Amino acid sequence: NPGHHLDIRIDRRFDFGGWAMIAYVDIQNIYNNLIQIRPRYDFWEKEITDRAGLGILPSIGLRVFF
């Protein structure tokens, strides 16, 4: 089952004399499209089940440069 996902990232740089900081917000898989990553075979039940990847994955962060 083919699929796709969309990632977005917004960042802002702040300069302070001898150092700088970047603040960011990152959202991966904004469509929440659960893409099959790998089928799993259960030897006891003799069946194959689909395993989906992560849904929406938000993150925020700071990077500091000296």
PyMOL Python script that loads the backbone (N, CA, C, O; Angstrom):
from pymol import cmd

cmd.read_pdbstr("""\
ATOM      1  N   ASN A   1       0.849  -1.178   0.000  1.00  0.00           N
ATOM      2  CA  ASN A   1       0.000   0.000   0.000  1.00  0.00           C
ATOM      3  C   ASN A   1       0.897   1.245   0.000  1.00  0.00           C
ATOM      4  O   ASN A   1       1.417   1.617   1.052  1.00  0.00           O
ATOM      5  N   PRO A   2       1.089   1.893  -1.152  1.00  0.00           N
ATOM      6  CA  PRO A   2       1.977   3.052  -1.200  1.00  0.00           C
ATOM      7  C   PRO A   2       1.375   4.239  -0.447  1.00  0.00           C
ATOM      8  O   PRO A   2       0.159   4.352  -0.297  1.00  0.00           O
ATOM      9  N   GLY A   3       2.236   5.091   0.008  1.00  0.00           N
ATOM     10  CA  GLY A   3       1.773   6.269   0.735  1.00  0.00           C
ATOM     11  C   GLY A   3       2.807   7.372   0.671  1.00  0.00           C
ATOM     12  O   GLY A   3       3.881   7.211   0.091  1.00  0.00           O
ATOM     13  N   HIS A   4       2.472   8.468   1.262  1.00  0.00           N
ATOM     14  CA  HIS A   4       3.395   9.597   1.317  1.00  0.00           C
ATOM     15  C   HIS A   4       3.152  10.368   2.608  1.00  0.00           C
ATOM     16  O   HIS A   4       2.151  10.156   3.292  1.00  0.00           O
ATOM     17  N   HIS A   5       4.075  11.259   2.931  1.00  0.00           N
ATOM     18  CA  HIS A   5       3.879  12.127   4.080  1.00  0.00           C
ATOM     19  C   HIS A   5       4.494  13.493   3.796  1.00  0.00           C
ATOM     20  O   HIS A   5       5.328  13.639   2.902  1.00  0.00           O
ATOM     21  N   LEU A   6       4.075  14.478   4.562  1.00  0.00           N
ATOM     22  CA  LEU A   6       4.557  15.843   4.400  1.00  0.00           C
ATOM     23  C   LEU A   6       5.141  16.308   5.724  1.00  0.00           C
ATOM     24  O   LEU A   6       4.497  16.199   6.767  1.00  0.00           O
ATOM     25  N   ASP A   7       6.364  16.826   5.679  1.00  0.00           N
ATOM     26  CA  ASP A   7       7.028  17.373   6.857  1.00  0.00           C
ATOM     27  C   ASP A   7       7.153  18.884   6.682  1.00  0.00           C
ATOM     28  O   ASP A   7       7.449  19.362   5.587  1.00  0.00           O
ATOM     29  N   ILE A   8       6.927  19.637   7.761  1.00  0.00           N
ATOM     30  CA  ILE A   8       7.150  21.079   7.705  1.00  0.00           C
ATOM     31  C   ILE A   8       8.027  21.489   8.882  1.00  0.00           C
ATOM     32  O   ILE A   8       8.013  20.853   9.936  1.00  0.00           O
ATOM     33  N   ARG A   9       8.790  22.561   8.686  1.00  0.00           N
ATOM     34  CA  ARG A   9       9.655  23.072   9.738  1.00  0.00           C
ATOM     35  C   ARG A   9       9.708  24.591   9.616  1.00  0.00           C
ATOM     36  O   ARG A   9       9.874  25.143   8.528  1.00  0.00           O
ATOM     37  N   ILE A  10       9.563  25.243  10.752  1.00  0.00           N
ATOM     38  CA  ILE A  10       9.677  26.692  10.824  1.00  0.00           C
ATOM     39  C   ILE A  10      10.770  26.996  11.834  1.00  0.00           C
ATOM     40  O   ILE A  10      10.732  26.506  12.963  1.00  0.00           O
ATOM     41  N   ASP A  11      11.746  27.804  11.431  1.00  0.00           N
ATOM     42  CA  ASP A  11      12.774  28.188  12.394  1.00  0.00           C
ATOM     43  C   ASP A  11      13.067  29.676  12.311  1.00  0.00           C
ATOM     44  O   ASP A  11      12.793  30.334  11.307  1.00  0.00           O
ATOM     45  N   ARG A  12      13.626  30.178  13.388  1.00  0.00           N
ATOM     46  CA  ARG A  12      13.939  31.602  13.494  1.00  0.00           C
ATOM     47  C   ARG A  12      15.294  31.744  14.163  1.00  0.00           C
ATOM     48  O   ARG A  12      15.550  31.133  15.201  1.00  0.00           O
ATOM     49  N   ARG A  13      16.157  32.549  13.567  1.00  0.00           N
ATOM     50  CA  ARG A  13      17.498  32.765  14.104  1.00  0.00           C
ATOM     51  C   ARG A  13      17.536  34.089  14.862  1.00  0.00           C
ATOM     52  O   ARG A  13      17.023  35.107  14.397  1.00  0.00           O
ATOM     53  N   PHE A  14      18.155  34.048  16.041  1.00  0.00           N
ATOM     54  CA  PHE A  14      18.358  35.233  16.866  1.00  0.00           C
ATOM     55  C   PHE A  14      19.859  35.401  17.082  1.00  0.00           C
ATOM     56  O   PHE A  14      20.528  34.466  17.523  1.00  0.00           O
ATOM     57  N   ASP A  15      20.393  36.577  16.777  1.00  0.00           N
ATOM     58  CA  ASP A  15      21.819  36.861  16.965  1.00  0.00           C
ATOM     59  C   ASP A  15      22.011  37.755  18.182  1.00  0.00           C
ATOM     60  O   ASP A  15      21.333  38.770  18.339  1.00  0.00           O
ATOM     61  N   PHE A  16      22.955  37.357  19.047  1.00  0.00           N
ATOM     62  CA  PHE A  16      23.253  38.090  20.279  1.00  0.00           C
ATOM     63  C   PHE A  16      24.763  38.298  20.389  1.00  0.00           C
ATOM     64  O   PHE A  16      25.440  37.496  21.032  1.00  0.00           O
ATOM     65  N   GLY A  17      25.291  39.322  19.796  1.00  0.00           N
ATOM     66  CA  GLY A  17      26.720  39.624  19.923  1.00  0.00           C
ATOM     67  C   GLY A  17      27.606  38.470  19.495  1.00  0.00           C
ATOM     68  O   GLY A  17      27.765  38.227  18.299  1.00  0.00           O
ATOM     69  N   GLY A  18      28.193  37.746  20.462  1.00  0.00           N
ATOM     70  CA  GLY A  18      29.116  36.651  20.159  1.00  0.00           C
ATOM     71  C   GLY A  18      28.471  35.280  20.028  1.00  0.00           C
ATOM     72  O   GLY A  18      29.182  34.296  19.819  1.00  0.00           O
ATOM     73  N   TRP A  19      27.167  35.179  20.141  1.00  0.00           N
ATOM     74  CA  TRP A  19      26.512  33.880  20.004  1.00  0.00           C
ATOM     75  C   TRP A  19      25.170  34.040  19.294  1.00  0.00           C
ATOM     76  O   TRP A  19      24.660  35.150  19.142  1.00  0.00           O
ATOM     77  N   ALA A  20      24.616  32.924  18.868  1.00  0.00           N
ATOM     78  CA  ALA A  20      23.340  32.931  18.141  1.00  0.00           C
ATOM     79  C   ALA A  20      22.487  31.754  18.606  1.00  0.00           C
ATOM     80  O   ALA A  20      22.998  30.767  19.137  1.00  0.00           O
ATOM     81  N   MET A  21      21.190  31.877  18.397  1.00  0.00           N
ATOM     82  CA  MET A  21      20.256  30.823  18.788  1.00  0.00           C
ATOM     83  C   MET A  21      19.236  30.646  17.672  1.00  0.00           C
ATOM     84  O   MET A  21      18.774  31.621  17.078  1.00  0.00           O
ATOM     85  N   ILE A  22      18.890  29.399  17.395  1.00  0.00           N
ATOM     86  CA  ILE A  22      17.830  29.080  16.441  1.00  0.00           C
ATOM     87  C   ILE A  22      16.735  28.332  17.197  1.00  0.00           C
ATOM     88  O   ILE A  22      16.993  27.300  17.816  1.00  0.00           O
ATOM     89  N   ALA A  23      15.519  28.857  17.143  1.00  0.00           N
ATOM     90  CA  ALA A  23      14.355  28.183  17.719  1.00  0.00           C
ATOM     91  C   ALA A  23      13.552  27.598  16.560  1.00  0.00           C
ATOM     92  O   ALA A  23      13.385  28.243  15.525  1.00  0.00           O
ATOM     93  N   TYR A  24      13.054  26.367  16.739  1.00  0.00           N
ATOM     94  CA  TYR A  24      12.314  25.743  15.643  1.00  0.00           C
ATOM     95  C   TYR A  24      11.125  24.931  16.132  1.00  0.00           C
ATOM     96  O   TYR A  24      11.086  24.455  17.267  1.00  0.00           O
ATOM     97  N   VAL A  25      10.160  24.793  15.235  1.00  0.00           N
ATOM     98  CA  VAL A  25       9.012  23.895  15.395  1.00  0.00           C
ATOM     99  C   VAL A  25       9.004  23.011  14.162  1.00  0.00           C
ATOM    100  O   VAL A  25       9.051  23.507  13.036  1.00  0.00           O
ATOM    101  N   ASP A  26       8.945  21.706  14.370  1.00  0.00           N
ATOM    102  CA  ASP A  26       9.011  20.746  13.277  1.00  0.00           C
ATOM    103  C   ASP A  26       7.844  19.772  13.420  1.00  0.00           C
ATOM    104  O   ASP A  26       7.616  19.236  14.504  1.00  0.00           O
ATOM    105  N   ILE A  27       7.113  19.542  12.352  1.00  0.00           N
ATOM    106  CA  ILE A  27       6.018  18.567  12.367  1.00  0.00           C
ATOM    107  C   ILE A  27       6.246  17.595  11.220  1.00  0.00           C
ATOM    108  O   ILE A  27       6.287  17.988  10.054  1.00  0.00           O
ATOM    109  N   GLN A  28       6.394  16.325  11.566  1.00  0.00           N
ATOM    110  CA  GLN A  28       6.584  15.290  10.555  1.00  0.00           C
ATOM    111  C   GLN A  28       5.273  14.542  10.359  1.00  0.00           C
ATOM    112  O   GLN A  28       4.523  14.307  11.306  1.00  0.00           O
ATOM    113  N   ASN A  29       5.016  14.175   9.109  1.00  0.00           N
ATOM    114  CA  ASN A  29       3.805  13.441   8.723  1.00  0.00           C
ATOM    115  C   ASN A  29       2.544  14.222   9.095  1.00  0.00           C
ATOM    116  O   ASN A  29       1.661  13.709   9.782  1.00  0.00           O
ATOM    117  N   ILE A  30       2.476  15.454   8.633  1.00  0.00           N
ATOM    118  CA  ILE A  30       1.368  16.340   8.996  1.00  0.00           C
ATOM    119  C   ILE A  30       0.011  15.806   8.515  1.00  0.00           C
ATOM    120  O   ILE A  30      -1.018  16.153   9.094  1.00  0.00           O
ATOM    121  N   TYR A  31      -0.011  14.971   7.470  1.00  0.00           N
ATOM    122  CA  TYR A  31      -1.265  14.366   6.994  1.00  0.00           C
ATOM    123  C   TYR A  31      -1.751  13.235   7.899  1.00  0.00           C
ATOM    124  O   TYR A  31      -2.894  12.795   7.777  1.00  0.00           O
ATOM    125  N   ASN A  32      -0.901  12.764   8.800  1.00  0.00           N
ATOM    126  CA  ASN A  32      -1.190  11.617   9.663  1.00  0.00           C
ATOM    127  C   ASN A  32      -1.491  10.364   8.840  1.00  0.00           C
ATOM    128  O   ASN A  32      -2.348   9.559   9.204  1.00  0.00           O
ATOM    129  N   ASN A  33      -0.777  10.212   7.730  1.00  0.00           N
ATOM    130  CA  ASN A  33      -0.932   9.052   6.861  1.00  0.00           C
ATOM    131  C   ASN A  33      -0.098   7.902   7.435  1.00  0.00           C
ATOM    132  O   ASN A  33       1.131   7.970   7.426  1.00  0.00           O
ATOM    133  N   LEU A  34      -0.740   6.868   7.925  1.00  0.00           N
ATOM    134  CA  LEU A  34      -0.037   5.749   8.546  1.00  0.00           C
ATOM    135  C   LEU A  34       0.486   4.803   7.469  1.00  0.00           C
ATOM    136  O   LEU A  34      -0.249   3.949   6.972  1.00  0.00           O
ATOM    137  N   ILE A  35       1.738   4.957   7.119  1.00  0.00           N
ATOM    138  CA  ILE A  35       2.364   4.168   6.066  1.00  0.00           C
ATOM    139  C   ILE A  35       2.810   2.823   6.639  1.00  0.00           C
ATOM    140  O   ILE A  35       3.392   2.762   7.722  1.00  0.00           O
ATOM    141  N   GLN A  36       2.532   1.751   5.904  1.00  0.00           N
ATOM    142  CA  GLN A  36       2.965   0.427   6.344  1.00  0.00           C
ATOM    143  C   GLN A  36       4.487   0.371   6.287  1.00  0.00           C
ATOM    144  O   GLN A  36       5.084   0.650   5.247  1.00  0.00           O
ATOM    145  N   ILE A  37       5.114   0.009   7.410  1.00  0.00           N
ATOM    146  CA  ILE A  37       6.570  -0.044   7.423  1.00  0.00           C
ATOM    147  C   ILE A  37       7.103  -1.447   7.171  1.00  0.00           C
ATOM    148  O   ILE A  37       8.125  -1.612   6.506  1.00  0.00           O
ATOM    149  N   ARG A  38       6.426  -2.447   7.693  1.00  0.00           N
ATOM    150  CA  ARG A  38       6.884  -3.816   7.489  1.00  0.00           C
ATOM    151  C   ARG A  38       5.785  -4.779   7.939  1.00  0.00           C
ATOM    152  O   ARG A  38       5.252  -4.628   9.039  1.00  0.00           O
ATOM    153  N   PRO A  39       5.439  -5.763   7.112  1.00  0.00           N
ATOM    154  CA  PRO A  39       4.470  -6.760   7.572  1.00  0.00           C
ATOM    155  C   PRO A  39       5.097  -7.652   8.646  1.00  0.00           C
ATOM    156  O   PRO A  39       6.311  -7.853   8.662  1.00  0.00           O
ATOM    157  N   ARG A  40       4.273  -8.175   9.526  1.00  0.00           N
ATOM    158  CA  ARG A  40       4.759  -9.039  10.606  1.00  0.00           C
ATOM    159  C   ARG A  40       4.064 -10.390  10.503  1.00  0.00           C
ATOM    160  O   ARG A  40       2.840 -10.465  10.397  1.00  0.00           O
ATOM    161  N   TYR A  41       4.850 -11.441  10.535  1.00  0.00           N
ATOM    162  CA  TYR A  41       4.306 -12.791  10.466  1.00  0.00           C
ATOM    163  C   TYR A  41       4.269 -13.386  11.859  1.00  0.00           C
ATOM    164  O   TYR A  41       5.286 -13.409  12.551  1.00  0.00           O
ATOM    165  N   ASP A  42       3.106 -13.869  12.279  1.00  0.00           N
ATOM    166  CA  ASP A  42       2.943 -14.509  13.580  1.00  0.00           C
ATOM    167  C   ASP A  42       2.995 -16.021  13.374  1.00  0.00           C
ATOM    168  O   ASP A  42       2.090 -16.598  12.772  1.00  0.00           O
ATOM    169  N   PHE A  43       4.047 -16.658  13.870  1.00  0.00           N
ATOM    170  CA  PHE A  43       4.232 -18.098  13.678  1.00  0.00           C
ATOM    171  C   PHE A  43       3.188 -18.920  14.424  1.00  0.00           C
ATOM    172  O   PHE A  43       2.841 -20.014  13.979  1.00  0.00           O
ATOM    173  N   TRP A  44       2.682 -18.421  15.543  1.00  0.00           N
ATOM    174  CA  TRP A  44       1.700 -19.178  16.320  1.00  0.00           C
ATOM    175  C   TRP A  44       0.317 -19.124  15.676  1.00  0.00           C
ATOM    176  O   TRP A  44      -0.388 -20.132  15.624  1.00  0.00           O
ATOM    177  N   GLU A  45      -0.063 -17.968  15.195  1.00  0.00           N
ATOM    178  CA  GLU A  45      -1.389 -17.807  14.592  1.00  0.00           C
ATOM    179  C   GLU A  45      -1.382 -18.033  13.086  1.00  0.00           C
ATOM    180  O   GLU A  45      -2.445 -18.127  12.472  1.00  0.00           O
ATOM    181  N   LYS A  46      -0.210 -18.122  12.488  1.00  0.00           N
ATOM    182  CA  LYS A  46      -0.040 -18.314  11.047  1.00  0.00           C
ATOM    183  C   LYS A  46      -0.763 -17.229  10.245  1.00  0.00           C
ATOM    184  O   LYS A  46      -1.512 -17.519   9.312  1.00  0.00           O
ATOM    185  N   GLU A  47      -0.522 -15.981  10.628  1.00  0.00           N
ATOM    186  CA  GLU A  47      -1.126 -14.869   9.911  1.00  0.00           C
ATOM    187  C   GLU A  47      -0.125 -13.725   9.768  1.00  0.00           C
ATOM    188  O   GLU A  47       0.830 -13.602  10.536  1.00  0.00           O
ATOM    189  N   ILE A  48      -0.372 -12.908   8.775  1.00  0.00           N
ATOM    190  CA  ILE A  48       0.467 -11.740   8.520  1.00  0.00           C
ATOM    191  C   ILE A  48      -0.339 -10.496   8.883  1.00  0.00           C
ATOM    192  O   ILE A  48      -1.464 -10.320   8.413  1.00  0.00           O
ATOM    193  N   THR A  49       0.234  -9.643   9.711  1.00  0.00           N
ATOM    194  CA  THR A  49      -0.422  -8.394  10.086  1.00  0.00           C
ATOM    195  C   THR A  49       0.419  -7.214   9.601  1.00  0.00           C
ATOM    196  O   THR A  49       1.646  -7.287   9.545  1.00  0.00           O
ATOM    197  N   ASP A  50      -0.262  -6.142   9.257  1.00  0.00           N
ATOM    198  CA  ASP A  50       0.425  -4.927   8.827  1.00  0.00           C
ATOM    199  C   ASP A  50       0.857  -4.124  10.043  1.00  0.00           C
ATOM    200  O   ASP A  50       0.137  -4.040  11.038  1.00  0.00           O
ATOM    201  N   ARG A  51       2.041  -3.535   9.949  1.00  0.00           N
ATOM    202  CA  ARG A  51       2.535  -2.644  10.999  1.00  0.00           C
ATOM    203  C   ARG A  51       2.661  -1.254  10.400  1.00  0.00           C
ATOM    204  O   ARG A  51       3.344  -1.055   9.395  1.00  0.00           O
ATOM    205  N   ALA A  52       2.000  -0.307  11.024  1.00  0.00           N
ATOM    206  CA  ALA A  52       2.039   1.072  10.522  1.00  0.00           C
ATOM    207  C   ALA A  52       3.091   1.873  11.274  1.00  0.00           C
ATOM    208  O   ALA A  52       3.407   1.588  12.429  1.00  0.00           O
ATOM    209  N   GLY A  53       3.626   2.877  10.596  1.00  0.00           N
ATOM    210  CA  GLY A  53       4.605   3.768  11.215  1.00  0.00           C
ATOM    211  C   GLY A  53       3.924   4.759  12.150  1.00  0.00           C
ATOM    212  O   GLY A  53       2.731   4.650  12.435  1.00  0.00           O
ATOM    213  N   LEU A  54       4.690   5.708  12.612  1.00  0.00           N
ATOM    214  CA  LEU A  54       4.156   6.726  13.508  1.00  0.00           C
ATOM    215  C   LEU A  54       3.195   7.648  12.772  1.00  0.00           C
ATOM    216  O   LEU A  54       3.272   7.808  11.554  1.00  0.00           O
ATOM    217  N   GLY A  55       2.306   8.240  13.521  1.00  0.00           N
ATOM    218  CA  GLY A  55       1.420   9.252  12.963  1.00  0.00           C
ATOM    219  C   GLY A  55       2.129  10.601  12.977  1.00  0.00           C
ATOM    220  O   GLY A  55       3.301  10.698  12.614  1.00  0.00           O
ATOM    221  N   ILE A  56       1.426  11.617  13.389  1.00  0.00           N
ATOM    222  CA  ILE A  56       2.008  12.958  13.458  1.00  0.00           C
ATOM    223  C   ILE A  56       3.082  12.979  14.545  1.00  0.00           C
ATOM    224  O   ILE A  56       2.878  12.475  15.649  1.00  0.00           O
ATOM    225  N   LEU A  57       4.236  13.575  14.208  1.00  0.00           N
ATOM    226  CA  LEU A  57       5.349  13.637  15.159  1.00  0.00           C
ATOM    227  C   LEU A  57       5.823  15.086  15.286  1.00  0.00           C
ATOM    228  O   LEU A  57       6.653  15.537  14.496  1.00  0.00           O
ATOM    229  N   PRO A  58       5.298  15.823  16.284  1.00  0.00           N
ATOM    230  CA  PRO A  58       5.736  17.208  16.459  1.00  0.00           C
ATOM    231  C   PRO A  58       6.994  17.284  17.325  1.00  0.00           C
ATOM    232  O   PRO A  58       7.217  16.431  18.185  1.00  0.00           O
ATOM    233  N   SER A  59       7.805  18.300  17.093  1.00  0.00           N
ATOM    234  CA  SER A  59       8.964  18.543  17.957  1.00  0.00           C
ATOM    235  C   SER A  59       9.295  20.028  17.948  1.00  0.00           C
ATOM    236  O   SER A  59       9.056  20.733  16.967  1.00  0.00           O
ATOM    237  N   ILE A  60       9.851  20.483  19.065  1.00  0.00           N
ATOM    238  CA  ILE A  60      10.317  21.860  19.178  1.00  0.00           C
ATOM    239  C   ILE A  60      11.735  21.812  19.713  1.00  0.00           C
ATOM    240  O   ILE A  60      12.126  20.840  20.359  1.00  0.00           O
ATOM    241  N   GLY A  61      12.499  22.847  19.450  1.00  0.00           N
ATOM    242  CA  GLY A  61      13.859  22.814  19.949  1.00  0.00           C
ATOM    243  C   GLY A  61      14.587  24.130  19.817  1.00  0.00           C
ATOM    244  O   GLY A  61      14.121  25.074  19.177  1.00  0.00           O
ATOM    245  N   LEU A  62      15.752  24.159  20.448  1.00  0.00           N
ATOM    246  CA  LEU A  62      16.657  25.299  20.400  1.00  0.00           C
ATOM    247  C   LEU A  62      18.040  24.808  20.028  1.00  0.00           C
ATOM    248  O   LEU A  62      18.488  23.764  20.500  1.00  0.00           O
ATOM    249  N   ARG A  63      18.710  25.562  19.182  1.00  0.00           N
ATOM    250  CA  ARG A  63      20.115  25.304  18.860  1.00  0.00           C
ATOM    251  C   ARG A  63      20.883  26.569  19.206  1.00  0.00           C
ATOM    252  O   ARG A  63      20.489  27.668  18.813  1.00  0.00           O
ATOM    253  N   VAL A  64      21.973  26.417  19.938  1.00  0.00           N
ATOM    254  CA  VAL A  64      22.769  27.562  20.363  1.00  0.00           C
ATOM    255  C   VAL A  64      24.160  27.429  19.767  1.00  0.00           C
ATOM    256  O   VAL A  64      24.767  26.360  19.821  1.00  0.00           O
ATOM    257  N   PHE A  65      24.661  28.520  19.199  1.00  0.00           N
ATOM    258  CA  PHE A  65      25.986  28.552  18.572  1.00  0.00           C
ATOM    259  C   PHE A  65      26.841  29.598  19.274  1.00  0.00           C
ATOM    260  O   PHE A  65      26.419  30.741  19.448  1.00  0.00           O
ATOM    261  N   PHE A  66      28.051  29.198  19.679  1.00  0.00           N
ATOM    262  CA  PHE A  66      28.991  30.120  20.319  1.00  0.00           C
ATOM    263  C   PHE A  66      30.121  30.445  19.390  1.00  0.00           C
ATOM    264  O   PHE A  66      31.017  31.208  19.751  1.00  0.00           O
TER     265      PHE A  66
END
""", "prot")
cmd.dss("prot")
cmd.show_as("cartoon", "prot")
cmd.util.cbc("prot")
cmd.orient("prot")
